Amino acid sequence: MQPNDKNPLKQKSFKFILAGMILLFTAGIRLIQYDDLLLGTVESLLAIGLVLFGLKLKKGENKK
């Protein structure tokens, strides 16, 4: 690893993408177990939004 390389764990975009993936996974498990469609849909949309926001941040970080 070069000293110029950025650590992905310190980047905000990585944290948003990781949080979104974890939330999407838990929403999927919860949706399968409890059949609560409204809660699962809201959590899934929130998770997808976090992932998309993280990808947008990553795109902005790569331009710098």
PQR file of N, CA, C, O and H, with PARSE charges and radii, in Angstrom:
ATOM      1  N   MET A   1       0.844  -1.172   0.000 -0.4000 1.5000
ATOM      2  CA  MET A   1       0.000   0.000   0.000 -0.0000 2.0000
ATOM      3  C   MET A   1       0.894   1.240   0.000  0.5500 1.7000
ATOM      4  O   MET A   1       1.775   1.384   0.847 -0.5500 1.4000
ATOM      5  N   GLN A   2       0.658   2.111  -0.942 -0.4000 1.5000
ATOM      6  CA  GLN A   2       1.431   3.334  -1.072 -0.0000 2.0000
ATOM      7  C   GLN A   2       0.973   4.359  -0.033  0.5500 1.7000
ATOM      8  O   GLN A   2      -0.189   4.346   0.374 -0.5500 1.4000
ATOM      9  H   GLN A   2      -0.058   1.994  -1.630  0.4000 1.0000
ATOM     10  N   PRO A   3       1.867   5.240   0.398 -0.5600 1.5000
ATOM     11  CA  PRO A   3       1.450   6.266   1.360  0.2800 2.0000
ATOM     12  C   PRO A   3       0.427   7.238   0.765  0.5500 1.7000
ATOM     13  O   PRO A   3      -0.316   7.881   1.508 -0.5500 1.4000
ATOM     14  N   ASN A   4       0.382   7.349  -0.551 -0.4000 1.5000
ATOM     15  CA  ASN A   4      -0.561   8.261  -1.197 -0.0000 2.0000
ATOM     16  C   ASN A   4      -1.958   7.669  -1.285  0.5500 1.7000
ATOM     17  O   ASN A   4      -2.931   8.403  -1.456 -0.5500 1.4000
ATOM     18  H   ASN A   4       0.985   6.826  -1.154  0.4000 1.0000
ATOM     19  N   ASP A   5      -2.071   6.347  -1.171 -0.4000 1.5000
ATOM     20  CA  ASP A   5      -3.377   5.689  -1.271 -0.0000 2.0000
ATOM     21  C   ASP A   5      -4.245   6.073  -0.086  0.5500 1.7000
ATOM     22  O   ASP A   5      -3.784   6.160   1.052 -0.5500 1.4000
ATOM     23  H   ASP A   5      -1.280   5.750  -1.032  0.4000 1.0000
ATOM     24  N   LYS A   6      -5.524   6.300  -0.390 -0.4000 1.5000
ATOM     25  CA  LYS A   6      -6.465   6.634   0.675 -0.0000 2.0000
ATOM     26  C   LYS A   6      -6.992   5.354   1.307  0.5500 1.7000
ATOM     27  O   LYS A   6      -7.283   4.378   0.614 -0.5500 1.4000
ATOM     28  H   LYS A   6      -5.899   6.229  -1.315  0.4000 1.0000
ATOM     29  N   ASN A   7      -7.109   5.369   2.594 -0.4000 1.5000
ATOM     30  CA  ASN A   7      -7.678   4.235   3.307 -0.0000 2.0000
ATOM     31  C   ASN A   7      -9.195   4.264   3.114  0.5500 1.7000
ATOM     32  O   ASN A   7      -9.834   5.242   3.501 -0.5500 1.4000
ATOM     33  H   ASN A   7      -6.873   6.161   3.157  0.4000 1.0000
ATOM     34  N   PRO A   8      -9.795   3.212   2.524 -0.5600 1.5000
ATOM     35  CA  PRO A   8     -11.240   3.247   2.274  0.2800 2.0000
ATOM     36  C   PRO A   8     -12.069   3.294   3.552  0.5500 1.7000
ATOM     37  O   PRO A   8     -13.215   3.741   3.520 -0.5500 1.4000
ATOM     38  N   LEU A   9     -11.518   2.845   4.669 -0.4000 1.5000
ATOM     39  CA  LEU A   9     -12.275   2.869   5.920 -0.0000 2.0000
ATOM     40  C   LEU A   9     -12.418   4.282   6.477  0.5500 1.7000
ATOM     41  O   LEU A   9     -13.310   4.538   7.285 -0.5500 1.4000
ATOM     42  H   LEU A   9     -10.587   2.482   4.695  0.4000 1.0000
ATOM     43  N   LYS A  10     -11.555   5.197   6.057 -0.4000 1.5000
ATOM     44  CA  LYS A  10     -11.628   6.573   6.541 -0.0000 2.0000
ATOM     45  C   LYS A  10     -12.477   7.463   5.640  0.5500 1.7000
ATOM     46  O   LYS A  10     -12.759   8.607   5.996 -0.5500 1.4000
ATOM     47  H   LYS A  10     -10.830   4.989   5.401  0.4000 1.0000
ATOM     48  N   GLN A  11     -12.885   6.959   4.484 -0.4000 1.5000
ATOM     49  CA  GLN A  11     -13.682   7.756   3.558 -0.0000 2.0000
ATOM     50  C   GLN A  11     -15.153   7.703   3.947  0.5500 1.7000
ATOM     51  O   GLN A  11     -15.664   6.652   4.333 -0.5500 1.4000
ATOM     52  H   GLN A  11     -12.656   6.030   4.194  0.4000 1.0000
ATOM     53  N   LYS A  12     -15.828   8.839   3.843 -0.4000 1.5000
ATOM     54  CA  LYS A  12     -17.243   8.908   4.197 -0.0000 2.0000
ATOM     55  C   LYS A  12     -18.090   8.070   3.257  0.5500 1.7000
ATOM     56  O   LYS A  12     -19.066   7.453   3.685 -0.5500 1.4000
ATOM     57  H   LYS A  12     -15.413   9.693   3.529  0.4000 1.0000
ATOM     58  N   SER A  13     -17.728   8.040   1.983 -0.4000 1.5000
ATOM     59  CA  SER A  13     -18.537   7.304   1.014 -0.0000 2.0000
ATOM     60  C   SER A  13     -18.570   5.815   1.359  0.5500 1.7000
ATOM     61  O   SER A  13     -19.613   5.172   1.244 -0.5500 1.4000
ATOM     62  H   SER A  13     -16.935   8.541   1.635  0.4000 1.0000
ATOM     63  N   PHE A  14     -17.437   5.275   1.779 -0.4000 1.5000
ATOM     64  CA  PHE A  14     -17.385   3.860   2.133 -0.0000 2.0000
ATOM     65  C   PHE A  14     -18.296   3.565   3.321  0.5500 1.7000
ATOM     66  O   PHE A  14     -18.960   2.529   3.363 -0.5500 1.4000
ATOM     67  H   PHE A  14     -16.589   5.798   1.873  0.4000 1.0000
ATOM     68  N   LYS A  15     -18.322   4.480   4.280 -0.4000 1.5000
ATOM     69  CA  LYS A  15     -19.159   4.282   5.468 -0.0000 2.0000
ATOM     70  C   LYS A  15     -20.638   4.310   5.109  0.5500 1.7000
ATOM     71  O   LYS A  15     -21.413   3.516   5.642 -0.5500 1.4000
ATOM     72  H   LYS A  15     -17.783   5.322   4.245  0.4000 1.0000
ATOM     73  N   PHE A  16     -21.045   5.216   4.208 -0.4000 1.5000
ATOM     74  CA  PHE A  16     -22.444   5.275   3.795 -0.0000 2.0000
ATOM     75  C   PHE A  16     -22.837   4.024   3.015  0.5500 1.7000
ATOM     76  O   PHE A  16     -23.923   3.480   3.217 -0.5500 1.4000
ATOM     77  H   PHE A  16     -20.415   5.861   3.776  0.4000 1.0000
ATOM     78  N   ILE A  17     -21.957   3.566   2.125 -0.4000 1.5000
ATOM     79  CA  ILE A  17     -22.250   2.367   1.341 -0.0000 2.0000
ATOM     80  C   ILE A  17     -22.346   1.157   2.259  0.5500 1.7000
ATOM     81  O   ILE A  17     -23.258   0.343   2.110 -0.5500 1.4000
ATOM     82  H   ILE A  17     -21.075   4.007   1.961  0.4000 1.0000
ATOM     83  N   LEU A  18     -21.428   1.027   3.199 -0.4000 1.5000
ATOM     84  CA  LEU A  18     -21.445  -0.099   4.131 -0.0000 2.0000
ATOM     85  C   LEU A  18     -22.696  -0.076   5.006  0.5500 1.7000
ATOM     86  O   LEU A  18     -23.325  -1.113   5.218 -0.5500 1.4000
ATOM     87  H   LEU A  18     -20.688   1.688   3.321  0.4000 1.0000
ATOM     88  N   ALA A  19     -23.057   1.103   5.515 -0.4000 1.5000
ATOM     89  CA  ALA A  19     -24.265   1.219   6.341 -0.0000 2.0000
ATOM     90  C   ALA A  19     -25.509   0.872   5.532  0.5500 1.7000
ATOM     91  O   ALA A  19     -26.417   0.214   6.041 -0.5500 1.4000
ATOM     92  H   ALA A  19     -22.546   1.945   5.343  0.4000 1.0000
ATOM     93  N   GLY A  20     -25.556   1.306   4.285 -0.4000 1.5000
ATOM     94  CA  GLY A  20     -26.690   0.986   3.427 -0.0000 2.0000
ATOM     95  C   GLY A  20     -26.803  -0.497   3.146  0.5500 1.7000
ATOM     96  O   GLY A  20     -27.904  -1.049   3.141 -0.5500 1.4000
ATOM     97  H   GLY A  20     -24.818   1.840   3.872  0.4000 1.0000
ATOM     98  N   MET A  21     -25.674  -1.148   2.912 -0.4000 1.5000
ATOM     99  CA  MET A  21     -25.697  -2.591   2.642 -0.0000 2.0000
ATOM    100  C   MET A  21     -26.137  -3.368   3.884  0.5500 1.7000
ATOM    101  O   MET A  21     -26.915  -4.316   3.778 -0.5500 1.4000
ATOM    102  H   MET A  21     -24.780  -0.700   2.917  0.4000 1.0000
ATOM    103  N   ILE A  22     -25.650  -2.975   5.042 -0.4000 1.5000
ATOM    104  CA  ILE A  22     -26.049  -3.654   6.282 -0.0000 2.0000
ATOM    105  C   ILE A  22     -27.535  -3.452   6.544  0.5500 1.7000
ATOM    106  O   ILE A  22     -28.237  -4.394   6.911 -0.5500 1.4000
ATOM    107  H   ILE A  22     -25.018  -2.205   5.128  0.4000 1.0000
ATOM    108  N   LEU A  23     -28.015  -2.225   6.357 -0.4000 1.5000
ATOM    109  CA  LEU A  23     -29.434  -1.944   6.566 -0.0000 2.0000
ATOM    110  C   LEU A  23     -30.302  -2.688   5.562  0.5500 1.7000
ATOM    111  O   LEU A  23     -31.376  -3.174   5.915 -0.5500 1.4000
ATOM    112  H   LEU A  23     -27.445  -1.460   6.058  0.4000 1.0000
ATOM    113  N   LEU A  24     -29.850  -2.784   4.318 -0.4000 1.5000
ATOM    114  CA  LEU A  24     -30.601  -3.523   3.305 -0.0000 2.0000
ATOM    115  C   LEU A  24     -30.666  -5.009   3.651  0.5500 1.7000
ATOM    116  O   LEU A  24     -31.704  -5.648   3.473 -0.5500 1.4000
ATOM    117  H   LEU A  24     -28.977  -2.389   4.031  0.4000 1.0000
ATOM    118  N   PHE A  25     -29.566  -5.550   4.142 -0.4000 1.5000
ATOM    119  CA  PHE A  25     -29.545  -6.956   4.546 -0.0000 2.0000
ATOM    120  C   PHE A  25     -30.505  -7.209   5.705  0.5500 1.7000
ATOM    121  O   PHE A  25     -31.282  -8.163   5.678 -0.5500 1.4000
ATOM    122  H   PHE A  25     -28.723  -5.031   4.287  0.4000 1.0000
ATOM    123  N   THR A  26     -30.449  -6.353   6.719 -0.4000 1.5000
ATOM    124  CA  THR A  26     -31.338  -6.553   7.871 -0.0000 2.0000
ATOM    125  C   THR A  26     -32.798  -6.330   7.499  0.5500 1.7000
ATOM    126  O   THR A  26     -33.683  -7.001   8.031 -0.5500 1.4000
ATOM    127  H   THR A  26     -29.817  -5.577   6.741  0.4000 1.0000
ATOM    128  N   ALA A  27     -33.058  -5.391   6.586 -0.4000 1.5000
ATOM    129  CA  ALA A  27     -34.438  -5.168   6.139 -0.0000 2.0000
ATOM    130  C   ALA A  27     -34.957  -6.385   5.385  0.5500 1.7000
ATOM    131  O   ALA A  27     -36.119  -6.762   5.533 -0.5500 1.4000
ATOM    132  H   ALA A  27     -32.340  -4.846   6.153  0.4000 1.0000
ATOM    133  N   GLY A  28     -34.103  -6.993   4.582 -0.4000 1.5000
ATOM    134  CA  GLY A  28     -34.504  -8.199   3.859 -0.0000 2.0000
ATOM    135  C   GLY A  28     -34.801  -9.351   4.796  0.5500 1.7000
ATOM    136  O   GLY A  28     -35.791 -10.060   4.619 -0.5500 1.4000
ATOM    137  H   GLY A  28     -33.159  -6.686   4.461  0.4000 1.0000
ATOM    138  N   ILE A  29     -33.954  -9.540   5.787 -0.4000 1.5000
ATOM    139  CA  ILE A  29     -34.182 -10.606   6.770 -0.0000 2.0000
ATOM    140  C   ILE A  29     -35.459 -10.342   7.553  0.5500 1.7000
ATOM    141  O   ILE A  29     -36.255 -11.255   7.777 -0.5500 1.4000
ATOM    142  H   ILE A  29     -33.150  -8.963   5.930  0.4000 1.0000
ATOM    143  N   ARG A  30     -35.654  -9.107   7.965 -0.4000 1.5000
ATOM    144  CA  ARG A  30     -36.846  -8.756   8.737 -0.0000 2.0000
ATOM    145  C   ARG A  30     -38.112  -8.922   7.895  0.5500 1.7000
ATOM    146  O   ARG A  30     -39.149  -9.346   8.406 -0.5500 1.4000
ATOM    147  H   ARG A  30     -35.008  -8.366   7.783  0.4000 1.0000
ATOM    148  N   LEU A  31     -38.027  -8.589   6.608 -0.4000 1.5000
ATOM    149  CA  LEU A  31     -39.179  -8.713   5.717 -0.0000 2.0000
ATOM    150  C   LEU A  31     -39.555 -10.181   5.527  0.5500 1.7000
ATOM    151  O   LEU A  31     -40.737 -10.521   5.463 -0.5500 1.4000
ATOM    152  H   LEU A  31     -37.184  -8.245   6.193  0.4000 1.0000
ATOM    153  N   ILE A  32     -38.557 -11.040   5.438 -0.4000 1.5000
ATOM    154  CA  ILE A  32     -38.825 -12.473   5.274 -0.0000 2.0000
ATOM    155  C   ILE A  32     -39.435 -13.056   6.548  0.5500 1.7000
ATOM    156  O   ILE A  32     -40.357 -13.868   6.477 -0.5500 1.4000
ATOM    157  H   ILE A  32     -37.597 -10.765   5.490  0.4000 1.0000
ATOM    158  N   GLN A  33     -38.931 -12.649   7.703 -0.4000 1.5000
ATOM    159  CA  GLN A  33     -39.380 -13.241   8.958 -0.0000 2.0000
ATOM    160  C   GLN A  33     -40.739 -12.743   9.410  0.5500 1.7000
ATOM    161  O   GLN A  33     -41.575 -13.542   9.833 -0.5500 1.4000
ATOM    162  H   GLN A  33     -38.181 -11.989   7.761  0.4000 1.0000
ATOM    163  N   TYR A  34     -40.980 -11.446   9.331 -0.4000 1.5000
ATOM    164  CA  TYR A  34     -42.178 -10.895   9.960 -0.0000 2.0000
ATOM    165  C   TYR A  34     -43.282 -10.508   8.983  0.5500 1.7000
ATOM    166  O   TYR A  34     -44.399 -10.219   9.411 -0.5500 1.4000
ATOM    167  H   TYR A  34     -40.301 -10.797   8.987  0.4000 1.0000
ATOM    168  N   ASP A  35     -43.005 -10.495   7.705 -0.4000 1.5000
ATOM    169  CA  ASP A  35     -43.992 -10.141   6.682 -0.0000 2.0000
ATOM    170  C   ASP A  35     -44.604  -8.767   6.919  0.5500 1.7000
ATOM    171  O   ASP A  35     -45.777  -8.557   6.610 -0.5500 1.4000
ATOM    172  H   ASP A  35     -42.097 -10.730   7.357  0.4000 1.0000
ATOM    173  N   ASP A  36     -43.839  -7.837   7.456 -0.4000 1.5000
ATOM    174  CA  ASP A  36     -44.311  -6.466   7.634 -0.0000 2.0000
ATOM    175  C   ASP A  36     -43.853  -5.673   6.415  0.5500 1.7000
ATOM    176  O   ASP A  36     -42.734  -5.160   6.374 -0.5500 1.4000
ATOM    177  H   ASP A  36     -42.886  -8.008   7.707  0.4000 1.0000
ATOM    178  N   LEU A  37     -44.732  -5.583   5.429 -0.4000 1.5000
ATOM    179  CA  LEU A  37     -44.365  -5.016   4.142 -0.0000 2.0000
ATOM    180  C   LEU A  37     -44.011  -3.532   4.239  0.5500 1.7000
ATOM    181  O   LEU A  37     -43.049  -3.087   3.614 -0.5500 1.4000
ATOM    182  H   LEU A  37     -45.641  -5.999   5.462  0.4000 1.0000
ATOM    183  N   LEU A  38     -44.770  -2.771   5.008 -0.4000 1.5000
ATOM    184  CA  LEU A  38     -44.525  -1.330   5.096 -0.0000 2.0000
ATOM    185  C   LEU A  38     -43.173  -1.030   5.735  0.5500 1.7000
ATOM    186  O   LEU A  38     -42.407  -0.220   5.213 -0.5500 1.4000
ATOM    187  H   LEU A  38     -45.551  -3.132   5.516  0.4000 1.0000
ATOM    188  N   LEU A  39     -42.875  -1.675   6.856 -0.4000 1.5000
ATOM    189  CA  LEU A  39     -41.599  -1.448   7.530 -0.0000 2.0000
ATOM    190  C   LEU A  39     -40.437  -1.899   6.649  0.5500 1.7000
ATOM    191  O   LEU A  39     -39.423  -1.208   6.556 -0.5500 1.4000
ATOM    192  H   LEU A  39     -43.497  -2.333   7.280  0.4000 1.0000
ATOM    193  N   GLY A  40     -40.580  -3.044   6.006 -0.4000 1.5000
ATOM    194  CA  GLY A  40     -39.525  -3.546   5.127 -0.0000 2.0000
ATOM    195  C   GLY A  40     -39.292  -2.637   3.940  0.5500 1.7000
ATOM    196  O   GLY A  40     -38.152  -2.441   3.519 -0.5500 1.4000
ATOM    197  H   GLY A  40     -41.404  -3.606   6.081  0.4000 1.0000
ATOM    198  N   THR A  41     -40.365  -2.077   3.393 -0.4000 1.5000
ATOM    199  CA  THR A  41     -40.232  -1.182   2.250 -0.0000 2.0000
ATOM    200  C   THR A  41     -39.533   0.114   2.645  0.5500 1.7000
ATOM    201  O   THR A  41     -38.657   0.593   1.925 -0.5500 1.4000
ATOM    202  H   THR A  41     -41.291  -2.236   3.735  0.4000 1.0000
ATOM    203  N   VAL A  42     -39.915   0.677   3.775 -0.4000 1.5000
ATOM    204  CA  VAL A  42     -39.286   1.924   4.233 -0.0000 2.0000
ATOM    205  C   VAL A  42     -37.809   1.699   4.524  0.5500 1.7000
ATOM    206  O   VAL A  42     -36.969   2.511   4.134 -0.5500 1.4000
ATOM    207  H   VAL A  42     -40.627   0.288   4.359  0.4000 1.0000
ATOM    208  N   GLU A  43     -37.488   0.611   5.202 -0.4000 1.5000
ATOM    209  CA  GLU A  43     -36.081   0.314   5.493 -0.0000 2.0000
ATOM    210  C   GLU A  43     -35.297   0.057   4.217  0.5500 1.7000
ATOM    211  O   GLU A  43     -34.152   0.493   4.092 -0.5500 1.4000
ATOM    212  H   GLU A  43     -38.170  -0.048   5.518  0.4000 1.0000
ATOM    213  N   SER A  44     -35.899  -0.640   3.277 -0.4000 1.5000
ATOM    214  CA  SER A  44     -35.219  -0.918   2.018 -0.0000 2.0000
ATOM    215  C   SER A  44     -34.952   0.366   1.242  0.5500 1.7000
ATOM    216  O   SER A  44     -33.868   0.543   0.686 -0.5500 1.4000
ATOM    217  H   SER A  44     -36.829  -0.994   3.379  0.4000 1.0000
ATOM    218  N   LEU A  45     -35.936   1.259   1.202 -0.4000 1.5000
ATOM    219  CA  LEU A  45     -35.737   2.530   0.504 -0.0000 2.0000
ATOM    220  C   LEU A  45     -34.664   3.374   1.180  0.5500 1.7000
ATOM    221  O   LEU A  45     -33.864   4.023   0.505 -0.5500 1.4000
ATOM    222  H   LEU A  45     -36.816   1.115   1.653  0.4000 1.0000
ATOM    223  N   LEU A  46     -34.645   3.368   2.496 -0.4000 1.5000
ATOM    224  CA  LEU A  46     -33.612   4.093   3.232 -0.0000 2.0000
ATOM    225  C   LEU A  46     -32.231   3.509   2.929  0.5500 1.7000
ATOM    226  O   LEU A  46     -31.268   4.249   2.726 -0.5500 1.4000
ATOM    227  H   LEU A  46     -35.295   2.841   3.044  0.4000 1.0000
ATOM    228  N   ALA A  47     -32.142   2.193   2.900 -0.4000 1.5000
ATOM    229  CA  ALA A  47     -30.866   1.537   2.621 -0.0000 2.0000
ATOM    230  C   ALA A  47     -30.395   1.841   1.203  0.5500 1.7000
ATOM    231  O   ALA A  47     -29.215   2.124   0.990 -0.5500 1.4000
ATOM    232  H   ALA A  47     -32.924   1.592   3.065  0.4000 1.0000
ATOM    233  N   ILE A  48     -31.295   1.786   0.241 -0.4000 1.5000
ATOM    234  CA  ILE A  48     -30.927   2.084  -1.142 -0.0000 2.0000
ATOM    235  C   ILE A  48     -30.496   3.542  -1.263  0.5500 1.7000
ATOM    236  O   ILE A  48     -29.558   3.859  -1.995 -0.5500 1.4000
ATOM    237  H   ILE A  48     -32.252   1.556   0.413  0.4000 1.0000
ATOM    238  N   GLY A  49     -31.182   4.425  -0.544 -0.4000 1.5000
ATOM    239  CA  GLY A  49     -30.789   5.835  -0.542 -0.0000 2.0000
ATOM    240  C   GLY A  49     -29.401   6.042   0.033  0.5500 1.7000
ATOM    241  O   GLY A  49     -28.626   6.841  -0.494 -0.5500 1.4000
ATOM    242  H   GLY A  49     -31.944   4.167   0.050  0.4000 1.0000
ATOM    243  N   LEU A  50     -29.074   5.333   1.109 -0.4000 1.5000
ATOM    244  CA  LEU A  50     -27.732   5.441   1.694 -0.0000 2.0000
ATOM    245  C   LEU A  50     -26.661   4.964   0.718  0.5500 1.7000
ATOM    246  O   LEU A  50     -25.613   5.594   0.580 -0.5500 1.4000
ATOM    247  H   LEU A  50     -29.703   4.684   1.537  0.4000 1.0000
ATOM    248  N   VAL A  51     -26.931   3.850   0.043 -0.4000 1.5000
ATOM    249  CA  VAL A  51     -25.961   3.321  -0.917 -0.0000 2.0000
ATOM    250  C   VAL A  51     -25.770   4.302  -2.073  0.5500 1.7000
ATOM    251  O   VAL A  51     -24.640   4.573  -2.478 -0.5500 1.4000
ATOM    252  H   VAL A  51     -27.783   3.338   0.155  0.4000 1.0000
ATOM    253  N   LEU A  52     -26.866   4.832  -2.601 -0.4000 1.5000
ATOM    254  CA  LEU A  52     -26.761   5.785  -3.709 -0.0000 2.0000
ATOM    255  C   LEU A  52     -26.039   7.063  -3.282  0.5500 1.7000
ATOM    256  O   LEU A  52     -25.242   7.611  -4.043 -0.5500 1.4000
ATOM    257  H   LEU A  52     -27.785   4.612  -2.272  0.4000 1.0000
ATOM    258  N   PHE A  53     -26.317   7.534  -2.068 -0.4000 1.5000
ATOM    259  CA  PHE A  53     -25.634   8.720  -1.553 -0.0000 2.0000
ATOM    260  C   PHE A  53     -24.138   8.446  -1.399  0.5500 1.7000
ATOM    261  O   PHE A  53     -23.312   9.303  -1.714 -0.5500 1.4000
ATOM    262  H   PHE A  53     -26.965   7.089  -1.450  0.4000 1.0000
ATOM    263  N   GLY A  54     -23.793   7.258  -0.917 -0.4000 1.5000
ATOM    264  CA  GLY A  54     -22.383   6.890  -0.788 -0.0000 2.0000
ATOM    265  C   GLY A  54     -21.688   6.816  -2.130  0.5500 1.7000
ATOM    266  O   GLY A  54     -20.539   7.237  -2.263 -0.5500 1.4000
ATOM    267  H   GLY A  54     -24.463   6.562  -0.661  0.4000 1.0000
ATOM    268  N   LEU A  55     -22.383   6.277  -3.135 -0.4000 1.5000
ATOM    269  CA  LEU A  55     -21.794   6.207  -4.474 -0.0000 2.0000
ATOM    270  C   LEU A  55     -21.599   7.604  -5.059  0.5500 1.7000
ATOM    271  O   LEU A  55     -20.608   7.862  -5.743 -0.5500 1.4000
ATOM    272  H   LEU A  55     -23.317   5.934  -3.027  0.4000 1.0000
ATOM    273  N   LYS A  56     -22.539   8.498  -4.790 -0.4000 1.5000
ATOM    274  CA  LYS A  56     -22.404   9.878  -5.266 -0.0000 2.0000
ATOM    275  C   LYS A  56     -21.223  10.566  -4.582  0.5500 1.7000
ATOM    276  O   LYS A  56     -20.473  11.297  -5.229 -0.5500 1.4000
ATOM    277  H   LYS A  56     -23.344   8.289  -4.234  0.4000 1.0000
ATOM    278  N   LEU A  57     -21.054  10.336  -3.278 -0.4000 1.5000
ATOM    279  CA  LEU A  57     -19.899  10.895  -2.568 -0.0000 2.0000
ATOM    280  C   LEU A  57     -18.591  10.330  -3.112  0.5500 1.7000
ATOM    281  O   LEU A  57     -17.601  11.048  -3.253 -0.5500 1.4000
ATOM    282  H   LEU A  57     -21.663   9.743  -2.753  0.4000 1.0000
ATOM    283  N   LYS A  58     -18.599   9.036  -3.416 -0.4000 1.5000
ATOM    284  CA  LYS A  58     -17.393   8.395  -3.933 -0.0000 2.0000
ATOM    285  C   LYS A  58     -17.014   8.987  -5.286  0.5500 1.7000
ATOM    286  O   LYS A  58     -15.837   9.205  -5.574 -0.5500 1.4000
ATOM    287  H   LYS A  58     -19.403   8.452  -3.302  0.4000 1.0000
ATOM    288  N   LYS A  59     -18.018   9.241  -6.105 -0.4000 1.5000
ATOM    289  CA  LYS A  59     -17.766   9.850  -7.409 -0.0000 2.0000
ATOM    290  C   LYS A  59     -17.153  11.236  -7.233  0.5500 1.7000
ATOM    291  O   LYS A  59     -16.243  11.615  -7.971 -0.5500 1.4000
ATOM    292  H   LYS A  59     -18.974   9.064  -5.872  0.4000 1.0000
ATOM    293  N   GLY A  60     -17.652  11.992  -6.256 -0.4000 1.5000
ATOM    294  CA  GLY A  60     -17.099  13.316  -5.969 -0.0000 2.0000
ATOM    295  C   GLY A  60     -15.691  13.248  -5.407  0.5500 1.7000
ATOM    296  O   GLY A  60     -14.865  14.110  -5.709 -0.5500 1.4000
ATOM    297  H   GLY A  60     -18.391  11.685  -5.657  0.4000 1.0000
ATOM    298  N   GLU A  61     -15.401  12.234  -4.591 -0.4000 1.5000
ATOM    299  CA  GLU A  61     -14.057  12.081  -4.022 -0.0000 2.0000
ATOM    300  C   GLU A  61     -13.051  11.698  -5.099  0.5500 1.7000
ATOM    301  O   GLU A  61     -11.889  12.099  -5.037 -0.5500 1.4000
ATOM    302  H   GLU A  61     -16.072  11.534  -4.346  0.4000 1.0000
ATOM    303  N   ASN A  62     -13.495  10.922  -6.089 -0.4000 1.5000
ATOM    304  CA  ASN A  62     -12.587  10.500  -7.152 -0.0000 2.0000
ATOM    305  C   ASN A  62     -12.220  11.659  -8.075  0.5500 1.7000
ATOM    306  O   ASN A  62     -11.156  11.635  -8.692 -0.5500 1.4000
ATOM    307  H   ASN A  62     -14.439  10.596  -6.139  0.4000 1.0000
ATOM    308  N   LYS A  63     -13.079  12.668  -8.180 -0.4000 1.5000
ATOM    309  CA  LYS A  63     -12.784  13.818  -9.039 -0.0000 2.0000
ATOM    310  C   LYS A  63     -11.697  14.702  -8.449  0.5500 1.7000
ATOM    311  O   LYS A  63     -10.989  15.385  -9.189 -0.5500 1.4000
ATOM    312  H   LYS A  63     -13.943  12.687  -7.678  0.4000 1.0000
ATOM    313  N   LYS A  64     -11.554  14.699  -7.131 -0.4000 1.5000
ATOM    314  CA  LYS A  64     -10.571  15.578  -6.477 -0.0000 2.0000
ATOM    315  C   LYS A  64      -9.173  15.110  -6.702  0.5500 1.7000
ATOM    316  O   LYS A  64      -8.227  15.736  -6.222 -0.5500 1.4000
ATOM    317  H   LYS A  64     -12.129  14.144  -6.530  0.4000 1.0000
TER
END
